[in-house]
């Protein structure tokens, strides 16, 4: 019996888990994948929106601005890479210039600070590589960039430190209420709980519709991206948006906190809630649109492309409330952009909803901080030599592109909720995320996973339970 079960271990679910771990509550996170951060949270633009785009007075606007305000303190407390680099929304059509002023006024109404409408000369002074078509821009200095993987892992690890249970590879197949409690049926049996929090991303409508007569519709909106090498990372210093349209904020060009350049996303509504494949048409579209706002993009430096799904609700609004006809069932649904920015504020709001009907006592021994993985390449020579003296594994480089050592991989495996797959390692320490895209380091990383998890090489997966890398030996080994 749990007090609260959270369905989904993305950034929203993990933020809620961390917030509820501040209280003496028996809480559990149920996740169908083998790790946290396996859905939308692993495939997005990795940016902190300022808050000028969401409709004035909407929940989306309020939580965007609140989340943006919270992130700096959270990044310091939880050791999350974050840079407040600012953003520019650029206009390339003279007829659309008044829309910059409209965005400015909406941002001011939403509580966004320090916004400014700039002419072309002022815009190019900030970003010399803006395209020749750019006529002006809206500058938002409070926008930022973050590592969404680390953000999600940090919330989850901190929640785990404070007593929240995580159940992975656990698929929810049915939910119903019985004698005042919810029975959550999974592939591993039935879990009972007083409250269910639905943070299931593109599947949030499935679980909501199991318990409520008021039906919800979540559409999977696919966005495709290109990631460029670190040699292209300084092409722009700020996040560059085009004016938003019907399907959202459009294609952006932005640096990442790790030094790369990211371009995307496209927007295509699809039926398949697992449809994360890229398409020729999508990649061509995003590269053409990116070229309208930023010139001379070094596209030959592209090292990978990928796609993510956003959970688009029909009314383009976050749904964060208790279901009207199912007391104790709380939705955190429709978490599309700016969902990453809003996640910390969503955690606050969901816990406040639970507190309306459930007495929760704050912990006196709550652990508020979390120390991330040491990245040896970022240390001084003296610091690194001292670290290697204490732990020689930090002197054994496994990933040459990102200069990731065996010591960092060991930390990723053995810390709370540690990595169990190649992608779990990649998202925690970036082994395999560099120029060669794991072409060199995969065998060594697999050897370490096999040794540390005490499993045969044939059982190691890229991600999930079925994505095995090798299927057996082709000759006997003496």
N, C-alpha and C positions, 0 to 999 in steps of 0.2 A: 504493500500500500504506500503510495506516494501522496504528498500534498499537491505537487505540481509536476506534470509531465509536459515537456516542450518537444514538439515534433519539428525536427530540422536543426542541423548543426552548421548552418551558414552564419554569416556575420550578424544577422538579426537574432536568430535563436541563441547564439553564444553571448550576445550582448544582454539579452534578457536573462540568461543563465547567470551571468556575472552579477547583474543587478540583484537578482533574487538570492544569490549566495551571501549577501550582506545580512540576511535574516536567518533565524532558526527555523528553517523550512526543509523538509525532505523532498528534494527536487531531482528530476532525472531528465536528460536529453536523449531522445531516440532519433537515430540517424540511419538511413538505409544504406549509406556507403560505408567504406572502411575507415573513414577519417572525417574530420571537420573540413569545411571549405572545399567541398567537392561539386557545388552547383554554381549558381550565379556569382557567388563570392570569389570564385577562382578565375572568372573570365569577365572582366569589366574594365572600365576606363581608369580605375585606380586614382580617382580624383575626389577632392572635397569641394563640393559646390558652395558658392557664396550664398545663394538663396534668392536670387532676383528672378528666376524663371518661373517658379511655381505660382499658381493663381493666388492673388491676394486673398487672405482670409482662410485659405485651405489648410488642412492638417499637414499636407506635404510641405507647404511654405513654413509653417511654424516649427515643425520638427527638423527641417533642413537647417534653419538658422540656429536653432538650439544645439543640434549636433555639431555644427561648425564651431560654435562657441566652446563646446566641451572637449574637442579633439586635442587641443594643445596640451591640456593637463593630462588627458588619458595617454597621449603619446609619451609624455615624460614618466608617468607612473608605471606604464606597462612596457616601456622600451620598444615603441613602435616607430619605424622610420617615417617621418612626416616633415614636409617643407611647405611653408605658406608662400608659394611662388606667385600667386595672383593669376587672373585670367583676363582675356580679351574676347569679347564677342564682336566680330568684325562684320561690316556691311560692305558689299561689293556692288550695290545697285543704288543709284541716287534716289530712286523712288522709295526705297526702304529706309532711308536715313531717319525718318521720324520714328521708326520702330525702336531705334536705340534709345530715344528719349522715353518711349513707352516702357521699355525694360527698366530703365533707370528709375522711373516713378514707381513701378511695381516693386522694385528692389527696396526703395526707400520705405514704401508702405509695409513691406515684409520685415523691416528692421535691419537690413543689410547696411553695414557701415562703409564709409569712404568711397562710395561709387563715384565715377566720373565719366562723362561722355567726352571722347577725344576726337579731334580731327585727324586727317591722314598724317600730317607731319608729326603730331604728338604720338600717334600710334606707332609709326615707323621708328621713332626715336626709342621707344620701348622694345620693339621687335623689328630689327632691320630686315628680316627675311619674310615679312608679310608680302603677299602678292601685289602686283602693280594695280590690280583691280580694287584693292581695299581703299575705301573712301573715309572711313571713320570707325570708331569702336566704342564699346562700353568696357571700362576698366574696373575690375573688382579685385582689389588687393587682398581681400580676406580669403579668396579661393586658395586651394592647396592641392598637393599630391601626397599620396600615402601608399604604403604597401598593404593591399587588402588581405593578402595571405597572413602576414604577421599580425594584422589587426584582429583577424578572426581567431588565429591560434592564441593570441594574448588573452582575449576574452575567455576562450575555452579553458586554457591552462589555469587562469586565475580563478575561474568558477570551480574547476576541479580541486585546486588547492583548498578552496573553501567548502568542499564537501558535496558539490553537485556530481551525481553519477552520470556517466556517458555510456550509452549502449549503441555500439556500431554494428553494421551489417544486419540491422533490425528494421524490418519493413512493417509498417502499420497497414493492416488489411481491413480493419473495421473498428468502429467506435460506436458504443451505445451506452446509455445511462441505465443504471440498475440500482435501486434503493438509495438514490442520492449520490452515487459515485459513478464515475466513468470507467467502463471496462475498455481498455485499449488492446485489441487483439493484434498480435504480431506473429511473425513467422517463428518466434521462439516462445509463444504462449501469451497469456493474458496478463496485462499490468493494470492495476487499479489505482485510481487517483481522484482527488477532489476537484482539481482544475486541470484542464487541457489548454495549452497555448499552441496555437496553430501557426507555426513559422516555417511552413513547408514550401515556400517559393512558388514555382509554377504549379505545384500540386496542392496549394492551399485550398483551391475550390473543391477538390476531391474530398478532403476531410471535412470542410465546412458543410458540404452538401450531405454528408452522412448523418448529421445531427440536427440540421435546421431546415425548416420548410421554406425559409427565405433563401433562394438559391443564389449562388455566386458564380461568376464566370471569369476565369483567369486565362488569358491568351499568352502563349509563349511567343515572345517577340525576339527573333534572332538578330544578334549584332555581330558582324565580322570585323576582325582587327588584323593589322599588320604590326609586328614588333621589329624595330630596327636595332642594329648593333650599337654598342656604346660609342663607337666612332661618330655616330650621327646624333648623339644625345644632346649636344649643345646647339642644334640647329635653331631651336626656339628655347627660351627660358621660361615662358609662361604657357598656360593652357590656352590654345587658340580655338574658339568656337566660331561657327557660322551662325547667323540668325536662326533661332529655332523655328521648326515647321510643324506640320501635322503629326509627324511620328517622333517628336522629341527634339533634342538639342542638336541633332545632326552629327556630322563627322567632325571630330576634333583632332588636333595635333598637339601633343604634349610631351614634355620630358617625364621620365619616371624617377622615383627616388633612388633607383639603382643605377641611373645614368644612361638608360636606353631612350629611344624615342618611340612613342606609340601613336598609331593612326587608327581611327575608327570611332564609333561603330556604324555599320549600316543598320537598317531597321526593316525587318520582314516578318509579318505575322504568320505563324505556322501552326499546324495541328499537332505535330510530334513534340511532346514535352521532353524528349531526349535528343532533339534534332540539332546537335552542336557541330554538324559538319560545315565546312566552308564551301563556298561555291566560286566558280570562275567569275560569274556575273557580279557577285557581291564584292569580291576583291577589286575588280575593275572599277566598280562604282565608287568605292571608298577612296581609291587612289585619285580618281578624277576629281571628286569633291574636295579632297584635301588640297589638291593643287590650286583650287580656286581661292584658297585663303593663305596658303604658304607657298612661296616660290622655291624652286631649285631643291625640292625634297630629294635626298640621296637614297632613292628607292632601291638601288643595287645593294644597299646595306641591310636589306630585309633579311632577318634570320629565321623568322617563323610567322605563320598566320594561325589564327584560332577564332572560334566563335563562342559566344555565351548567350544565354537566354534570360530575358527580363520578364518578370511576372506582371504583365499589363492587365490591369483591371479595367472593365469597360468604361468607367467614369473617370479614368486617369486620376485616381486618388487613393491614398493609403486607407486601408480598412483596419483600424485598430480599436476594437471594442468587443464587449461581450455579446455573443449572439442573443438576440432578443427572446427567442423561444428555447434557449438552451443555457440556462444559468451555469456558470463555471466554465463554459467553453469560450475562449478568448482568441479572436483572430488577430494576427499581425500579418496581413495579406496585402497584395498589390504593391510589393516592395520593389518597384522599378526605380530608376534614377529619380531623385537623389537618395536611394535607399542606403547606399554605403555611408554617405554623410550623416544620414538621419539615424542610423542604427543605435548610437548611444542614447539618443533621446527616446527612441522607441522602447528601449529597455526600461527607462524611467517610467514611461507612460503605462506600459503593461503591468509593471509591479504596482503602480498606483491603483490600477483597476482592481487587481487582486486584493489589495489592502482595503478596498471598500467593503468587502464582505468576509475577510479572513484576517483575524488578529495575528500579526507577525511581530515577533520581538527581534530587535536588532542584536547582532552578535557583538560581544565585547572583544572577541579575538579575531575579528575579520582581517584578512590579509589584503591590503589595498594595492600592493605593488607586485610587480613581476619582473624578473630579470631575464632578458632575452639571451639568445645564443651569441657567444663571443665570435666576432668575425675577425679572424687573425690578420687578414690582409689590411684591415683598417687600423691596426696597432702601429706604434712606432717600432723601429728596429729593435730598440732596447726592450720594449714591452714584449715584443714577440719572442725574442731570444729567452727572456725570463720565463715566459709561458711554456716554451718548448723544453726548457730545463725541467720544469715541474711535470709536464705532460708531453712526452715526445711525439705523441700522435699528431700534435699541431704542427709538426715539422714535415709530415708526410702529405704532400699535395695530391689530392685525388682528382679534382676538377681543375684543369689548367686554365680554362677560359675565365672562370670566376675566382680562381685561386682559393678553392675551398679545400680545407685539410680534413684528414681522417678524424681529428679531434672534434671538429664541428659536426660531422656526420654522426659520430657517437653521441654527442649531446642531443642531436635531433631525434635519435632513436630512444634514448633513455630518459628524457625529461617527461613531465606529466603529459599523458595522451600522446606519446611519442610516435614517430613515423613508422609505418609498417609496409610501405611501398616505395617504389622509385619516385613517384610523383610526390609522396609525402616528404621525402628527403628534399626534392627539388624546391618545393614551396617553402620549406623551413629555412634552408641554407643556400639555395640556388645552385647546387651541384646538378649540372645538366641544363641549366637555364641560359647558358652563354652562347657564344658564336657557333660552336659545333653541335649544339643541341643534343648533348649527351653521347655523341659519337665516340668520344674517347673514354669517358669516366664510367659508363654504364657497367662494364664487367667488374671493375673494382668496387663500385657501390653495391652491386649484387653480392659480392663476396663478403662485404662487411655486414649487410643485412642478414645473409645466411648464417654467419658466425654469431652475430649478436642476438638474433631472434631464435636461433637453434632450429632452423628450418632448412630443408634441402633447396638447392638452387631452382629446382623445377617448381617450387611453390611460391617463388617470388613473383609479384605482379607489378605492372606499371601503375595501375590503379584499379580499385574494385577487386572483386573476388575471382573474376574470370580472365582478366587481361594478363595472362602469363607470358613471360618473355621467352622461356625455353620450355621444351616439352619432353626432354630426356637426353640421354647420352647416345652418341652415334658409334661409340666404341668403348670397350672395357678399359678402365683406368687401373693400372697396376700400382 
